[in-house]
């Protein structure tokens, strides 16, 4: 079964809670995170196992592989 590639906007406490939730969802892949800085996005992606990290929200939304975004 194909997993839904999900993105998260932001890297704060609520985003961390969502990342934890995604880990428990067998049909969802933690795919991308967008932040206002590349450094924060990359740190979040590394910590939570996201495949992509974007230094702007626009970049995340332009990724054609992203199927669902948590805002």
HELIX and SHEET records of a PDB file:
HELIX    1   1 UNK A   13  UNK A   23  1                                  11    
HELIX    2   2 UNK A   38  UNK A   48  1                                  11    
HELIX    3   3 UNK A   57  UNK A   62  1                                   6    
SHEET    1   A 4 UNK A  52  UNK A  54  0                                        
SHEET    2   A 4 UNK A  28  UNK A  34  1                                        
SHEET    3   A 4 UNK A   4  UNK A   9  1                                        
SHEET    4   A 4 UNK A  68  UNK A  70  1                                        
END                                                                             
